[in-house]
Amino acid sequence: MSIIVGLTGPTGAGKSTASALCEKLGVKHIDCDIIARKATEKGEEGLLAVVNAFGNDILNNDGTLNRKALAGKAFKDTDSTELLNKTLLPIIKKMVLKEIDCDKVLLDAPTLFESGVDEICSKTVAVLSDKKLRLKRILARDNITTEQALLRINAGKSDDFYKEKCDFVIYNNVDENTFNNDFLNLLKEIFEL
């Protein structure tokens, strides 16, 4: 029987750090952010869909997606974020389902519940972290302004959303080694390794 673990949580909490540990356990990692990038490449269905929803000015001169322009429009308010989710998530879900081809999978999905992908998961895990730490990580990772980073944070779901929905919650407020050990132990328990 397949065990599919859905990993989610707000931006900057440390999902990528956590999911990188899968290889140590022989668990397949599917990164929905990478799939979302593929979905919005030039000529792909997802790019056409977001252009129809948000306009041609989210494109670069060469017809590729200008991610900062899309983010500026998609994260400006709740309705815009919902429009992005409604537009892209069904396409991403279809692509994710094609990637599941083994019996142990960690599905790294920031919008796990919004996309409905949680329905195929055996268990769900949220990685949470203090807002100040998340802001610091986003600024270091994405090379954007504090204002842009706060827009992304504020466009996301609250910690309570994840606490209510997920089977497990793990906090990434400590040093990296402690977090890594805690997360590996949790995965071993879930995957019965």
Disulfide bonds with the S-S distance in Angstrom:
none
